[in-house]
Amino acid sequence: MNDLWAGDVVRVDLGVPMGSEAGFVRPAVVVSAAGLLRRNLATIFVVPCTATPRNITSHVELAPDDVNGLSTTSWAQVEQLRSMARVRCVERLGNVGVAALGQIREIAALLIDIG
């Protein structure tokens, strides 16, 4: 899938999960840097989403709206940040916007101790 932007919500096929990994077909938020996305690399960084509320501090709540394309309240599971083959993207749903993307990136930075 070409023409992806940071903050895009894409439906991805993560395959069969192992252990507590996110898996199967689900929405995810693209968090790759704009410069990497413009280069159209074969892999991108995404944060998978879940529709199950778990009250985990590394989750960012995303309310459904016409812009992000989500059909139900979802939570970006920032602790599940992963590199993924771009071809796993099934479709683009929308974009979470700069505020939610900023929250996701801030938590990611804390999780990997670069904040």
Protein Blocks (a to p, Z undefined) as FASTA:
>chain_A
ZZiaehiacdddebjaehjbcedjdddddfbdfklmmnopabdcdddddfbdehiakbcc
ddddfknopabdcdddfklgccddfklpmbdfbdebjmlmmmmmmmmmmmnopZZ
